[in-house]
Amino acid sequence: MKTFSSSLIISTYNWPEALRLCLLSVKEQSVLPGEVIVADDGSTAQTAELIEAIRQTFPVKLIHIWQEDEGFRLSKIRNKAIAICSYDYVIQIDGDLLLHRHFIKDHLALRKRGTFVAGSRVLMNKQLSDKLVHLQKPSVDIFQSGLTNICNRFSIRWLSRYMADRYRNQDIYTLRGCNMAFWKEDLVRVNGYNEVFHAWGREDNEIAVRLLNSGLKKRAIKFGGVVFHIFHPEADRTRFRETDGLLLDSMLHKSVYCTQGLNQYLGSFAPVVQIESALAV
């Protein structure tokens, strides 16, 4: 398999069965990332044990970075992961996704200086999700029942290139943090994720606002970068009004930088837990 100098960040919290499927789908990529960093927002030891087991056959460098469980702190753990990325291009997903075998290849095909990339997802229903988790099967037949979002299932290179700069490029709501890609230097410029977000929602839209305000353009990865989302109950949205307010504040003030962000970890940050693949040494 080919590798490219990119870092893949996988966010996770207390769902090792889904994370294992996600990592297995990474192993099957037609083009591998240079490294994988699991950004763990306070999972129990079961997740660390899973990574310890799977690293023995993992084809690239595998790092597990962990922080104490003190509530929803996704922005913080993502910043910690970004800080230790070895490569200049960062692809970001969540640990409840199965990746199409050309996911990394599709993202790399759209990388372009002065831009960041936002993708979408295919939802799987509970029945299909439970089946795949039970069987630990990391691949999905795009025509099988139990899938939604028909147009999001296909990887078509020429159509992906055509749509990249045409599909809702100014819409900061048309993106999902579970499928994005950035140049690391751009994340450093806007100081990464805003850690004032302590509840689910809008942290991904807010960083997009600052990236756009800093002069970058948003590219859409449609008909490429395909991911399949494993069903789970919706996140707690009781504080959504609060996070929506933080987003609107950044929009109103045309923010390009956050004060509580990535710079806390650059240069001096050492991960609490780090596990590297023996094959990468």
C-alpha positions as CSV (number, residue, x, y, z in Angstrom):
1,M,0.0,0.0,0.0
2,K,1.1,3.6,-0.6
3,T,1.6,6.1,2.2
4,F,1.5,9.8,2.1
5,S,2.8,12.4,4.5
6,S,-0.5,13.1,6.3
7,S,-1.8,12.7,9.8
8,L,-5.1,11.1,10.5
9,I,-6.8,12.2,13.8
10,I,-9.5,9.9,15.1
11,S,-11.6,11.3,18.0
12,T,-13.1,8.8,20.4
13,Y,-14.9,8.4,23.7
14,N,-15.8,5.0,25.4
15,W,-16.8,3.0,22.4
16,P,-13.9,0.6,21.7
17,E,-16.0,-1.7,19.5
18,A,-16.7,1.1,17.1
19,L,-13.1,2.4,17.3
20,R,-11.8,-1.1,16.4
21,L,-14.0,-1.1,13.2
22,C,-12.8,2.4,12.3
23,L,-9.1,1.4,12.7
24,L,-9.7,-1.8,10.7
25,S,-11.1,0.4,7.9
26,V,-8.0,2.5,8.1
27,K,-5.8,-0.6,7.6
28,E,-7.7,-1.3,4.3
29,Q,-7.0,2.1,2.8
30,S,-5.7,2.2,-0.8
31,V,-3.4,5.0,0.3
32,L,-2.4,5.1,4.0
33,P,-1.8,8.1,6.1
34,G,1.7,8.6,7.5
35,E,0.4,8.2,11.0
36,V,-2.8,7.8,13.0
37,I,-3.5,9.7,16.3
38,V,-6.4,8.5,18.4
39,A,-7.6,11.6,20.3
40,D,-9.3,10.1,23.4
41,D,-11.5,12.4,25.5
42,G,-11.3,10.3,28.7
43,S,-12.2,6.7,27.8
44,T,-11.7,3.9,30.3
45,A,-8.7,1.5,30.0
46,Q,-10.6,-0.7,27.6
47,T,-9.8,1.7,24.8
48,A,-6.1,1.7,25.6
49,E,-6.1,-2.1,25.7
50,L,-7.8,-2.2,22.3
51,I,-5.1,0.0,20.8
52,E,-2.4,-2.0,22.4
53,A,-3.7,-5.1,20.8
54,I,-4.4,-3.7,17.3
55,R,-1.0,-1.9,17.0
56,Q,0.8,-5.2,16.5
57,T,-0.5,-5.5,13.0
58,F,-1.1,-1.8,12.3
59,P,0.7,-0.7,9.1
60,V,1.6,2.9,10.2
61,K,2.6,4.7,13.3
62,L,-0.2,4.6,15.8
63,I,-0.5,7.1,18.7
64,H,-3.0,7.1,21.5
65,I,-3.4,10.5,23.3
66,W,-5.7,10.6,26.3
67,Q,-7.0,13.1,28.8
68,E,-9.1,12.8,32.0
69,D,-12.8,12.5,31.6
70,E,-14.0,15.9,32.8
71,G,-17.1,16.2,30.6
72,F,-17.2,17.0,26.9
73,R,-13.8,18.4,25.9
74,L,-13.5,17.5,22.3
75,S,-11.9,20.8,21.3
76,K,-9.1,20.3,23.9
77,I,-8.2,16.7,22.9
78,R,-8.3,17.6,19.2
79,N,-5.8,20.5,19.9
80,K,-3.5,18.1,21.8
81,A,-3.6,15.7,18.8
82,I,-3.0,18.5,16.3
83,A,0.0,19.7,18.3
84,I,1.8,16.4,17.9
85,C,1.0,15.8,14.2
86,S,4.2,15.0,12.4
87,Y,2.9,15.9,9.0
88,D,1.8,19.1,7.3
89,Y,-1.6,17.8,6.2
90,V,-4.2,16.8,8.9
91,I,-7.3,14.7,8.2
92,Q,-9.9,14.5,10.9
93,I,-12.6,11.9,11.6
94,D,-14.5,10.4,14.5
95,G,-14.1,6.9,15.9
96,D,-17.7,5.9,15.0
97,L,-17.0,5.9,11.3
98,L,-16.1,3.2,8.7
99,L,-14.0,4.6,5.9
100,H,-14.4,3.9,2.2
101,R,-11.2,2.3,1.0
102,H,-10.3,5.4,-1.0
103,F,-11.1,7.9,1.8
104,I,-7.5,9.0,2.4
105,K,-6.8,9.0,-1.3
106,D,-9.8,11.1,-2.1
107,H,-8.9,13.7,0.6
108,L,-5.3,14.0,-0.6
109,A,-6.5,14.6,-4.2
110,L,-8.3,17.7,-3.0
111,R,-5.6,19.2,-0.8
112,K,-4.7,22.7,-2.0
113,R,-2.9,25.5,-0.2
114,G,-5.1,28.3,1.0
115,T,-8.1,25.9,1.5
116,F,-9.6,23.5,4.0
117,V,-11.9,20.6,3.1
118,A,-15.2,19.7,4.6
119,G,-17.0,16.4,3.9
120,S,-20.2,14.6,4.7
121,R,-21.3,11.1,5.8
122,V,-23.6,8.2,5.1
123,L,-25.9,7.3,8.0
124,M,-26.4,3.6,8.9
125,N,-29.5,2.5,10.7
126,K,-29.4,0.7,14.0
127,Q,-29.9,-2.8,12.6
128,L,-27.1,-2.5,10.1
129,S,-24.8,-0.9,12.6
130,D,-25.4,-3.5,15.2
131,K,-24.7,-6.2,12.6
132,L,-21.4,-4.8,11.6
133,V,-20.3,-4.1,15.1
134,H,-21.2,-7.7,16.1
135,L,-19.4,-9.2,13.2
136,Q,-16.5,-6.6,13.4
137,K,-16.8,-6.2,9.7
138,P,-15.1,-2.9,8.6
139,S,-16.5,-2.6,5.1
140,V,-19.9,-1.6,3.8
141,D,-21.7,-2.5,0.6
142,I,-22.9,0.8,-0.7
143,F,-26.0,-0.8,-2.2
144,Q,-27.1,-2.7,0.9
145,S,-30.2,-1.8,2.9
146,G,-29.9,0.3,6.0
147,L,-28.1,3.2,4.5
148,T,-29.3,6.8,3.9
149,N,-27.8,9.7,1.9
150,I,-27.6,8.0,-1.5
151,C,-25.4,10.6,-3.1
152,N,-22.8,10.5,-0.3
153,R,-22.0,6.8,-0.9
154,F,-20.0,7.2,-4.1
155,S,-16.4,7.9,-4.8
156,I,-16.2,9.4,-8.3
157,R,-12.9,11.3,-8.8
158,W,-13.8,13.6,-11.7
159,L,-17.1,14.6,-10.1
160,S,-15.4,15.2,-6.8
161,R,-13.0,17.6,-8.5
162,Y,-15.8,19.4,-10.2
163,M,-17.9,19.9,-7.0
164,A,-15.0,20.9,-4.8
165,D,-15.1,24.6,-5.4
166,R,-18.8,24.8,-6.4
167,Y,-20.7,23.1,-3.5
168,R,-21.8,25.5,-0.7
169,N,-18.4,27.0,-0.3
170,Q,-19.5,29.9,1.9
171,D,-21.9,27.9,4.0
172,I,-20.3,27.3,7.4
173,Y,-23.2,25.0,8.4
174,T,-22.5,22.6,5.6
175,L,-19.7,20.7,7.3
176,R,-19.2,18.0,9.9
177,G,-16.2,17.8,12.2
178,C,-16.2,14.0,11.7
179,N,-14.9,14.5,8.1
180,M,-12.6,17.5,7.6
181,A,-9.0,18.2,6.5
182,F,-6.6,21.1,7.0
183,W,-3.0,22.2,6.5
184,K,-1.5,22.2,10.0
185,E,0.0,25.7,9.5
186,D,-3.5,27.1,9.0
187,L,-4.7,25.5,12.2
188,V,-1.7,27.1,14.0
189,R,-2.6,30.4,12.5
190,V,-6.1,30.5,13.9
191,N,-5.0,28.7,17.1
192,G,-6.9,25.5,16.5
193,Y,-10.1,24.6,18.2
194,N,-11.7,27.0,20.7
195,E,-11.7,25.3,24.1
196,V,-14.4,27.5,25.5
197,F,-16.7,24.9,23.9
198,H,-17.6,22.5,26.8
199,A,-20.7,20.9,25.3
200,W,-21.7,19.2,22.1
201,G,-22.0,21.1,18.9
202,R,-20.7,24.0,16.8
203,E,-17.0,23.7,17.6
204,D,-16.4,22.6,14.1
205,N,-18.5,25.4,12.5
206,E,-16.7,27.9,14.7
207,I,-13.2,26.9,13.6
208,A,-14.5,27.1,10.0
209,V,-15.6,30.7,10.6
210,R,-12.1,31.7,11.8
211,L,-10.4,29.9,8.9
212,L,-12.6,31.7,6.4
213,N,-12.1,35.0,8.1
214,S,-8.3,34.4,7.9
215,G,-8.6,34.3,4.2
216,L,-8.9,30.6,3.5
217,K,-11.4,29.0,1.2
218,K,-13.6,26.1,2.0
219,R,-13.6,23.1,-0.4
220,A,-16.3,20.5,-0.3
221,I,-15.5,16.8,-0.7
222,K,-18.6,15.4,-2.4
223,F,-18.5,12.1,-4.3
224,G,-15.3,11.3,-2.4
225,G,-14.1,11.0,1.1
226,V,-16.9,8.6,1.9
227,V,-17.6,7.6,5.5
228,F,-20.3,5.5,7.0
229,H,-21.6,6.5,10.4
230,I,-22.4,3.8,13.0
231,F,-25.7,4.4,14.6
232,H,-25.8,5.6,18.2
233,P,-28.3,7.7,20.3
234,E,-28.0,11.5,19.7
235,A,-25.7,13.5,21.9
236,D,-27.0,15.6,24.8
237,R,-28.1,18.9,23.2
238,T,-29.3,20.6,26.4
239,R,-26.5,23.2,26.0
240,F,-26.8,23.7,22.3
241,R,-28.1,27.2,22.7
242,E,-24.9,28.1,24.5
243,T,-22.6,26.6,21.9
244,D,-24.7,28.2,19.1
245,G,-24.2,31.5,20.9
246,L,-20.4,31.1,20.9
247,L,-20.5,30.4,17.2
248,L,-22.6,33.5,16.5
249,D,-20.2,35.6,18.6
250,S,-17.3,34.5,16.4
251,M,-19.3,35.4,13.3
252,L,-20.4,38.8,14.6
253,H,-16.8,39.8,15.6
254,K,-15.3,38.3,12.5
255,S,-12.9,36.3,14.6
256,V,-9.6,34.9,13.2
257,Y,-8.1,33.7,16.4
258,C,-9.2,32.1,19.7
259,T,-7.3,32.8,23.0
260,Q,-7.9,29.4,24.5
261,G,-6.6,27.0,21.9
262,L,-3.8,25.1,20.2
263,N,-0.8,27.3,21.3
264,Q,-1.0,25.8,24.9
265,Y,0.4,22.5,23.6
266,L,2.8,23.5,20.8
267,G,6.4,22.8,21.5
268,S,6.2,21.6,25.0
269,F,3.2,19.2,25.0
270,A,3.9,15.5,25.9
271,P,0.9,13.1,25.4
272,V,-0.3,11.3,28.5
273,V,-0.5,8.0,26.6
274,Q,1.5,7.3,23.5
275,I,1.5,4.0,21.7
276,E,3.4,3.6,18.5
277,S,3.2,0.7,16.0
278,A,6.3,-1.5,16.1
279,L,6.1,-1.6,12.3
280,A,6.8,2.1,12.1
281,V,10.0,2.0,14.1
